[in-house]
Amino acid sequence: MNDSTQYQQLKEKVIFITGGASGIGAAMVSAFLQQEAKVALVDIDAQTADLLISQLPSNVCQSIWFKAVDVTDIKALQDAIIEATAHFGRLDVLINNVADDTRHEVEHISPESWHKCMQVNLDPTFFASQAAFNVMKQHRCGSIINFSSITALLGSQQMTGYVTAKAGIIGMTRALAKEFGEYGVRVNAILPGWVATEKQLSSWLTKEEEQKWTESMAIKRRITPEDVAALALFLASDNSQMITGQCINIDGGRA
């Protein structure tokens, strides 16, 4: 157990995380398990998910549920939410984390690649929220946490499809907060800056790019997956019970 804040209300709560096998998703899996919550995760990469689960303490084995799911298969995604709810007997928090920030030159984006980008980065957020709401409204409580990105505010180059999808999630978050609020279900979004995940460090977050990015930050250090997971814990907990429809940057005060 680390020395992070303990939210007693999260004990025994059920958290469903998309894209939970690596990066920010994996950090959230660990963080919620440390809160003694129960975690259901889906990911297309079963091998990485199995590795993550194998590295967790043996005493949490009964508190984790995994299914390999391609989130572009909407039926499979919604069925997984139903199955996880049946497995644990409840659903308290949905975290729409899955994303693919592959870079593209604008002139090379085809209709097919554009729609594929939306099918990964935008559509699952809505349809997972729809399925989770159908469960949560019965108990008149729940927290849905969507992942947008500060690229939606910056308009980063070579990421037009991703930026468009993440901007859509901001609007979706605010709309769903109004739709779901009367049933006690909160909807918020997290907008991370450039988080130093293994994928980013091995692909795009070079020393040169990191230096340029850091120069624009008020707090000049790396943003870690654990930093983001700490915000997700707060938004999942009852400590944020009057926060909904909000889009919260976690970017070290990037200008």
C-alpha positions as CSV (number, residue, x, y, z in Angstrom):
1,M,0.0,0.0,0.0
2,N,1.4,3.4,-0.9
3,D,0.9,6.7,1.0
4,S,-1.8,8.1,-1.3
5,T,-5.1,9.3,-0.1
6,Q,-7.5,6.5,1.0
7,Y,-11.1,7.0,0.0
8,Q,-13.1,4.8,2.4
9,Q,-16.2,5.1,0.1
10,L,-14.3,3.3,-2.7
11,K,-13.9,0.1,-0.7
12,E,-15.9,-2.7,-2.5
13,K,-17.1,-0.3,-5.2
14,V,-16.9,-1.7,-8.8
15,I,-14.9,0.1,-11.3
16,F,-15.0,-0.6,-15.1
17,I,-12.0,0.6,-17.1
18,T,-11.5,0.4,-20.9
19,G,-8.0,0.1,-22.1
20,G,-6.8,-1.0,-18.7
21,A,-3.9,-3.2,-19.6
22,S,-1.1,-0.6,-19.9
23,G,-0.2,3.1,-19.4
24,I,-2.7,5.3,-17.6
25,G,-5.2,2.4,-17.6
26,A,-2.8,0.1,-15.8
27,A,-2.0,2.8,-13.2
28,M,-5.7,3.2,-12.5
29,V,-6.2,-0.5,-12.1
30,S,-3.5,-0.6,-9.4
31,A,-4.7,2.6,-7.8
32,F,-8.3,1.4,-7.4
33,L,-7.2,-2.0,-6.1
34,Q,-5.2,-0.2,-3.5
35,Q,-8.4,1.4,-2.4
36,E,-9.9,-2.1,-2.0
37,A,-12.2,-1.5,-4.9
38,K,-13.1,-4.2,-7.4
39,V,-11.9,-3.6,-10.9
40,A,-13.2,-4.9,-14.3
41,L,-11.0,-4.1,-17.2
42,V,-11.2,-4.6,-20.9
43,D,-8.4,-4.3,-23.5
44,I,-7.7,-5.7,-26.9
45,D,-4.2,-6.8,-25.7
46,A,-4.8,-9.9,-23.7
47,Q,-1.2,-10.7,-23.3
48,T,-0.3,-7.4,-21.7
49,A,-3.4,-7.6,-19.5
50,D,-2.4,-11.1,-18.3
51,L,1.1,-9.7,-17.5
52,L,-0.4,-6.9,-15.5
53,I,-2.7,-9.2,-13.5
54,S,0.2,-11.6,-12.8
55,Q,2.2,-8.8,-11.2
56,L,-0.6,-7.8,-8.9
57,P,-0.6,-9.0,-5.2
58,S,-2.2,-12.4,-4.9
59,N,-4.7,-11.1,-2.3
60,V,-6.5,-9.0,-5.0
61,C,-7.2,-11.9,-7.4
62,Q,-10.9,-12.1,-6.4
63,S,-11.2,-8.3,-7.0
64,I,-10.3,-8.2,-10.6
65,W,-12.1,-9.3,-13.8
66,F,-10.7,-9.1,-17.3
67,K,-12.1,-9.7,-20.8
68,A,-10.3,-9.2,-24.1
69,V,-12.5,-6.8,-26.1
70,D,-12.0,-4.7,-29.2
71,V,-13.9,-1.6,-28.2
72,T,-14.8,-0.9,-31.9
73,D,-17.2,-3.8,-31.5
74,I,-19.9,-1.9,-29.7
75,K,-22.0,-5.0,-28.8
76,A,-18.9,-6.7,-27.3
77,L,-18.1,-3.6,-25.3
78,Q,-21.6,-3.2,-23.9
79,D,-21.9,-7.0,-23.3
80,A,-18.7,-6.8,-21.3
81,I,-20.2,-4.1,-19.1
82,I,-23.2,-6.2,-18.5
83,E,-21.1,-9.3,-17.7
84,A,-18.8,-7.5,-15.3
85,T,-21.8,-6.0,-13.5
86,A,-23.3,-9.5,-13.2
87,H,-19.9,-10.9,-12.0
88,F,-19.5,-8.3,-9.2
89,G,-23.2,-7.7,-8.6
90,R,-23.0,-3.9,-9.1
91,L,-21.4,-1.1,-11.2
92,D,-20.3,2.1,-9.5
93,V,-17.8,3.8,-11.8
94,L,-17.1,3.7,-15.5
95,I,-13.7,5.0,-16.8
96,N,-13.6,5.5,-20.6
97,N,-9.9,5.5,-21.0
98,V,-9.2,3.6,-24.2
99,A,-7.6,5.6,-27.0
100,D,-5.2,5.5,-30.0
101,D,-3.1,8.6,-30.7
102,T,-1.4,7.3,-33.9
103,R,-0.1,10.3,-35.9
104,H,-1.3,11.0,-39.4
105,E,-0.4,13.5,-42.2
106,V,-3.7,15.3,-43.0
107,E,-3.4,14.8,-46.7
108,H,-3.1,11.0,-46.2
109,I,-6.3,10.6,-44.1
110,S,-8.8,8.5,-46.0
111,P,-12.5,8.2,-45.1
112,E,-11.8,4.7,-43.8
113,S,-8.9,5.8,-41.5
114,W,-11.0,8.8,-40.3
115,H,-13.9,6.6,-39.3
116,K,-11.6,4.1,-37.7
117,C,-10.1,6.9,-35.6
118,M,-13.6,7.9,-34.4
119,Q,-14.5,4.2,-33.8
120,V,-11.6,3.9,-31.3
121,N,-11.4,7.4,-29.8
122,L,-15.0,8.7,-29.7
123,D,-17.7,6.1,-30.2
124,P,-16.8,3.7,-27.3
125,T,-17.1,6.6,-24.8
126,F,-20.7,7.2,-25.7
127,F,-21.8,3.5,-26.0
128,A,-20.0,2.4,-22.8
129,S,-21.6,5.4,-21.0
130,Q,-25.0,4.4,-22.4
131,A,-24.6,0.8,-21.1
132,A,-23.3,1.9,-17.7
133,F,-26.1,4.4,-17.3
134,N,-28.7,1.7,-17.8
135,V,-27.2,0.0,-14.7
136,M,-26.4,3.1,-12.6
137,K,-29.8,4.8,-12.9
138,Q,-31.4,1.9,-11.2
139,H,-29.5,2.8,-8.0
140,R,-29.5,6.5,-8.7
141,C,-25.8,6.9,-8.3
142,G,-22.6,6.5,-10.2
143,S,-19.6,8.2,-11.7
144,I,-18.5,8.2,-15.3
145,I,-15.0,9.5,-16.1
146,N,-14.2,10.2,-19.7
147,F,-10.7,10.7,-21.0
148,S,-10.2,13.7,-23.3
149,S,-6.8,15.4,-23.8
150,I,-5.4,18.9,-23.8
151,T,-4.6,18.3,-27.4
152,A,-8.3,19.0,-27.9
153,L,-7.6,22.5,-26.7
154,L,-4.2,22.9,-28.4
155,G,-5.0,21.5,-31.8
156,S,-1.8,19.5,-32.0
157,Q,-0.3,18.8,-35.5
158,Q,-0.4,15.3,-37.1
159,M,-3.3,14.4,-34.8
160,T,-6.3,15.9,-36.5
161,G,-8.6,12.8,-36.1
162,Y,-7.5,12.2,-32.5
163,V,-7.9,15.9,-31.6
164,T,-11.4,16.0,-33.2
165,A,-12.5,12.9,-31.2
166,K,-11.1,14.3,-27.9
167,A,-12.9,17.6,-28.5
168,G,-16.1,15.6,-29.1
169,I,-15.6,13.9,-25.7
170,I,-15.6,17.3,-24.0
171,G,-19.0,18.2,-25.5
172,M,-20.3,14.7,-24.8
173,T,-19.3,14.9,-21.2
174,R,-21.2,18.1,-20.7
175,A,-24.3,16.8,-22.5
176,L,-24.3,13.5,-20.7
177,A,-23.9,15.3,-17.3
178,K,-27.2,17.1,-18.0
179,E,-28.9,13.9,-19.3
180,F,-27.8,11.7,-16.3
181,G,-27.8,14.2,-13.5
182,E,-31.4,13.7,-12.4
183,Y,-30.5,10.1,-11.7
184,G,-27.6,10.9,-9.5
185,V,-25.0,9.9,-12.1
186,R,-22.1,12.2,-12.5
187,V,-20.1,12.6,-15.8
188,N,-16.7,14.4,-15.9
189,A,-13.7,14.4,-18.1
190,I,-9.9,14.3,-17.5
191,L,-7.7,16.1,-19.9
192,P,-4.1,14.9,-19.4
193,G,-1.1,16.7,-20.8
194,W,1.7,14.6,-22.3
195,V,1.9,11.7,-19.8
196,A,5.2,9.8,-19.7
197,T,3.8,6.3,-20.4
198,E,6.1,3.5,-21.7
199,K,4.4,3.9,-25.1
200,Q,4.9,7.6,-25.3
201,L,8.5,7.3,-24.2
202,S,9.3,4.7,-26.8
203,S,7.4,6.4,-29.6
204,W,7.1,10.2,-29.5
205,L,8.2,11.7,-26.2
206,T,11.9,12.1,-27.1
207,K,14.3,14.2,-24.9
208,E,13.9,17.1,-27.3
209,E,10.1,17.0,-27.4
210,E,9.9,16.6,-23.6
211,Q,12.2,19.6,-23.1
212,K,10.0,21.7,-25.4
213,W,6.9,20.6,-23.6
214,T,8.3,21.1,-20.2
215,E,9.3,24.6,-20.9
216,S,5.6,25.5,-21.4
217,M,4.6,24.0,-18.0
218,A,4.4,25.9,-14.7
219,I,5.4,22.7,-12.8
220,K,8.4,21.5,-14.7
221,R,8.4,17.7,-14.2
222,R,7.0,14.7,-16.0
223,I,3.3,13.9,-15.7
224,T,3.1,10.2,-14.7
225,P,0.3,7.7,-15.1
226,E,0.0,7.7,-11.3
227,D,-0.6,11.5,-11.3
228,V,-3.6,10.9,-13.5
229,A,-4.8,7.9,-11.6
230,A,-4.9,10.1,-8.4
231,L,-7.3,12.5,-10.1
232,A,-9.5,9.5,-11.3
233,L,-9.7,8.3,-7.7
234,F,-11.0,11.7,-6.6
235,L,-13.6,11.9,-9.3
236,A,-14.8,8.4,-8.6
237,S,-15.1,9.1,-4.9
238,D,-17.9,10.7,-2.9
239,N,-15.5,13.6,-2.2
240,S,-16.5,14.9,-5.7
241,Q,-20.2,14.2,-5.3
242,M,-21.2,17.8,-6.5
243,I,-18.8,17.9,-9.4
244,T,-20.3,17.0,-12.8
245,G,-20.0,18.2,-16.3
246,Q,-16.5,19.3,-15.7
247,C,-13.4,18.9,-17.9
248,I,-10.3,19.0,-15.7
249,N,-6.8,19.5,-17.1
250,I,-3.9,17.7,-15.5
251,D,-1.0,19.2,-17.4
252,G,1.3,20.9,-14.9
253,G,-0.1,24.3,-15.8
254,R,0.9,24.2,-19.4
255,A,0.6,27.6,-21.0
